């Protein structure tokens, strides 16, 4: 760990025990900050600044439940508060406004595609990033409100430059109609074509208005506008280095979604069979949000491994991900959920290998690594036992083949020569 001046702190060591950061002095005792001991200020300040840097620049989150978002923000502030310190002037450290990193919204739904083109003016983009930084560091409520207003104005400009698929279809329909309209409409052929194109343009206009005002977008999460940190200088979406989630497990057949939402899921996510289950949708979303080479880490139901209706997500994992790792959990990960789980990790890169293991009584056991086509390329089933007992299965088949060959050789020797 480094102090505020970039020098290594040799008098402490940091350990992570049960997901908690433990800081010990050179004697192995827990570090304690005290205003009466000036030497501890350097360490406390380093802890605060390191955590602040990570929370401000590396942690982002979205949840549709405002209460969950507020709890998350509070926990992050609490984590920082543990290492708050008094400066040399006697004032307590100001906590940053990290609420801008944790947002309320429906992660699965967006008006604008991650790869959609829009006019990202360089000055506006730089202003946006600068305002986000100022927002995190101000302690003045009036300034905070003014910055929020400026950020919203820039977002509105971005919205105006985006084109949805329905909007693009409307533009094309109107362009074709106008092109014919500029010709000689007294010619019978041109007039009929114009009437036909006008009807199509009207239909496209109605579709555009319907899509624009669809209730499905009431809580949509526009990733490119809400998180400018993962865009390049041209405003193109680059993605995150790491996406972690324990997504909700909800079947569409449970009447949890209205018809608009179901239709959106079916048209935007192609990893479900028969009925949409939200966790498979979140898996595809997580993949899309990753930068090339980024890491995926999810806790999901282990019925993904074998159930027939999850065939498409298994195909997707085999054909689109690299360094795939599947850990089946024999432990109950969540006491309030009646679901058996597995852990899925992968890299957003070309398919290569699948590593299989098990979590049992809090300990990981890796069974082995196999080629990505080990479970088959068509309708694969992730049968953990095939890897767990691979050596035994291989030995069985070798023995069976050897016996068959021995029998054939025996028959050959027993057959009288002609």
N, C-alpha and C positions, 0 to 999 in steps of 0.2 A: 504494500500500500504506500502511496505517495502523499506528502503533505501539500499544502497550498502552493508551495514554491517548487514542487516537482521533485523534492528530495525523498529518498526512500526512508520509511520509518522502520528502523532496525530494532527498536525497543518494544515492538508489539508483534503478535502474530494473529491472523484471522482464520477462523475455522467455520465451516458450515455444519451444524449438527441439527438433524430433524428440521431442515429448512429454516433454521435460525442462525444468524450471524453471531458468532462468539468471538470476542476480542480479548486476548490475554496478554499480560505483560511478560517480561522475560522470566519471571518466577512461575509462570503458569496460572497466575491468579486472574480473575475477571477484571478487566480494565474498568475503572470508575473515574468519571470526570468530576472535578471539584474546582470551584472558583478560588478556593484557598490554596490550590496547588497549581501555580502558573504553568508548570511543565505539562500538565494534562490538556491544556487548551489546544496545543498543536495537534494532538491526536484526535481530540473531539472535533476540531474544525475539519480535519482530513476526512473523518468518517461522514460528517454532514455533507461536505462538498462532493465526496464520491457518490453517496446515495442520491444527492440532488441531481448530479450529472446523469446518472442512470435513469432516474425517474423522469426527468425533464426531456431527455433525448432518446431514450431507448424503450420506454413503456407507453403503449397506446392501447385503448380498449373501447369496445362498443357493446352496449346491451340495450334491449328494448324496454327494460324495466327501469324507470328513473330511480327507484329505491336502491336497486342493485348498483347503479352507477354511483349514487351518493355514498353508499357503503364502501365501494372500492376507493373513491377519492379520499374518504375519511381514513381508511387504512393506510393509504400512501402518506398522507399528512402525518398520521400517528407514527409511522416508521421514521419519518424525518424528525419529528419532534423528539424522539428518543435521543437524538444526537445534536439537538439544538444547544447553542452555547452563548455565553455572554462575551461580547467583544471587549477589546481593551478599554473602550469608553464606557463600558458597563451596560450597554443596550443588548437585549436579547435578539438573536438572529431572526430575520424576517423569513417566514415560510413562503415559497413561491406559489403562484396560482397554477397548480398542476391540473386543475379541473378541465382545462382546455384539451388535455390529452385523452380524457375519458369522456366519451360522448353517448348521448341517448339516441337510439335509432334502430331500425330493423336492418340488421346486417345483410340479410338475404335479398333485400329488394333495393333496386336503384333505378332511377330514370335513365341514367347515362352510362354507357358501357365503359369499362376501364380503358379500352383502346380507342374510344371515340375521339374524333378530331375536334378541337375547338381552339379559338383564338386566344392563346395565353400570351398576353402582352408582357414583355420582359419587365417593364417598370412596375406593372401591377403585381407580378409574381414576386419581385424583390420586396415590394411594399408589404405584401401579405406575410412573407417570412419574417420581415422586420417587426411587423405588428404583433405577430405571435410571440416573438421573443420579448417584446416590451410588455405584453400582457402578463407573461409568466413572472416578470420581475417587479411589477408595480404593486405598491401597497395602498395606493390611493383609489378609493371606490369610484370617484368621479372620472379619473383618468381611465380606469378599467372599463367603465361604461362607454366612454368615448372611443376607446380602442375597439370594443365589441361592435360599435356602430360602424366604424371604418371597415372592419373585417367583413361585416355583413354587406356593405356596399360593394366591396370587391367581389364577394361571392355572387351577388346579383348580376354583376357584369359578366362573370364567367357563365352563369346560367344562360344569359342572353346569347352567348356565342356558341353554346352547345346545340347540337342537332340530334334529336332522337330518331330512331328508325322511321317512326310515323311521320315526323317532320320532314325527313329526307324524301320519303315517298310523295308527300304533298308537294314539295319543291319540284320534283321531277314531273309530276302530273301537271302542275301549273305551267312549267316551262314548255312542255309539249303543246299544251293548249294555246299558249301565247304565240308559239312559233307558227302554228297553223293559222291562228287568228290574224297574223300580220300579212297573210297571203290574200288571194282573191276569193272572198267568201261568196261572191256571186256565182262562182263555179259550183255546180251541184255536188261534185265529189268532195271538194274542200269543205263545203257547208255541212255535209253529213259527218265528215271526220271531226270537224270542230264541235258539233253537237255531242258526239260520242266522247271526245276528250273532255268536254266541259262537264259531262255527267260523271266521268271518272275523277276529275278534279274535285267535284262536289263531294263525291264519296270519300276521297282521300282527306278532304277537309273535315268531314264528320268523324272519320276514324282518328284523325289527329286530335280533335277536340275531346273525343271520348278518352283517348289515352292520356291526354294532358290533365284531364279532370278526374281520372280514375281514383277511387278511394284507396286502391292498393298502394299508392305512393304517399299516403298521408304521413307515414313515418319512415320514408325511405332514407337510406344512408348513402349519400353521394361521396364515395371514398376519395375521389380526386380533389374535391373541393374542401372537404373537411380535414384532410391530412396532407397539406402541401409539402411536408417533410419527405414524402416518398415519391415526389415528382422530380424530373430532371429540369434543366434550365429552359427547356421548350414546353414544359407543362405535361410531358408524356409520363404515364404511370410507370414507375420502376418496380415498386413492390417492397415488401419487408424481408428482412433477413431471416426472421423466425415468426411463425404463427403457432400459438398454443391455444387449445380450447378443450373444454368438456361440454360439447354442444347438447342442447335439449333433445330428448328422444320422444318425438311426437308423431303419430301416424295421422295422415290426412283423413283417413276413414273415421277418426274419432270426432269428426265434426268440429275440429279445432280451428279450421280455416274456412273463410268464405269462398265463394266460387271464383272471385277475382284473383285471390291469392293462389288458389290451386292452379288456375290457368297460367299465372305468372311462373310458378314453379315448373310446370310441365314444359313451358316454352323456353325457359332459361337454364334449366338444369337437366342434363341427360344421363343421370347416374341412378335413376330409380326405375323400378318395374312395378306396374299395377297401381300401387298407392305410394304417395310421397311420404318419406320419413325424414324429418328435418335433419337428423345427424348426417345422413349421406349428402344432403344439400350443403351442409356446412363443410363437409370434407372437400367438396368441389370448390366451394368459395375459398377455403383456406389455400388450396392449390393456386387458384387464380390470383390471390393477394400476395403470393410469394414472388420475390425476385428470382431470376434464374440462378440455380445453385442454392436457393434458400432452404431452410429446414422446417419441416412440418412435425408437430407433436400433439396428438389427440388422445383423449380417453373416450372410448365409444363402447356400445354394447358388443359382446363377442358373437352375437348372431350374424354379424357381418361376415364372419369367417366361412359359414357354410349354408346359411339359409338361401333358398332359391331366389327369392325376390331381391336379394342383394347381388345378383350376378353382375350387373353393370358396374357397380363400384369396384368389385374384384377385378374385372377386366381393366378398368381404368387404372387401378393401382399397379397391375402387372405391366401394362403397356406404356404408362406415362410417368412412372416414378423410378428413381434410382436409390440404391442403398436402403431398400425397404426393410423395415424391421417390425415384426409382429410379436408382441409379448402377451400371451394369454394369462389372465389373472385368476388364480385360484382363491385369492383373498377377496373379501368384501370391501371394495374401495369406498363405497358410500353407504352408510348405515341406513339412510332414509330412502334408498332407491332399491327396488326389487328387481335389479338387473345385474347380470354377470357381465364383466367388462374385459376389454383388452386394450392394450396401448399400441398405437400405430405411429411409427416414425418413418420419414423418408426425406430424400432430397429432391428438389425440382430439377431433375436432370435425366439423362437417358437411362432406360432400364438396364440393370446389370445383375444384382443379386438380391436374394431374400434371406434375411436372418430370422430365425424362429426361436422363441424362448418361452419361459414361464415365470410368473411371479407367485411364489408360494411362501407363506409365513414371512412376508417382508423381504425375501431374498430372491434375486434374479438368477435364473438358471438358463443359460443359452444352450440350445440343443444342436445348433449348427447353421451353416450358411450354404444355400443352394442357388443354382442359376435361376434367373427370373422366370424361365419357362418350366420349372420343376413341377408345378401344380397343373401344367397344361396351358395351352394358349386359347383353347375354346372351352367356355363354361368351367373355369377353374374353381376348385373348392380348396380353401386353405385348411387342409387336414394337418394339424400340428403333429399328430402321431407319426405321420409319414417321415418327418424329419427327426422327431424324438427317437424313433426306433429304426432309423434309416440303416444303421450298421447291421442290425439284426435281420432286417428285411433283405438287405443285399446279400448277407451270408446265406439266408434261406434259399434265395433264388440261385445263387452260385452252387449250392449243394444239390439243388433239384436238377440243375443243368448237368452237373457232373454225374449224377446218378443216371440221368437219361443217356448221356454219352457212353457211360460204362455198360448199360444194358444193350445199346446198339452194337458196341464192340464185341460183347459176349455172344450176341446173336450171329455176328459175322463169323466168329470162330467156330460156332456150332453148326453153321450151314455147310453141308457136304459139297465138295467141289464137283463141278460137272465134268 
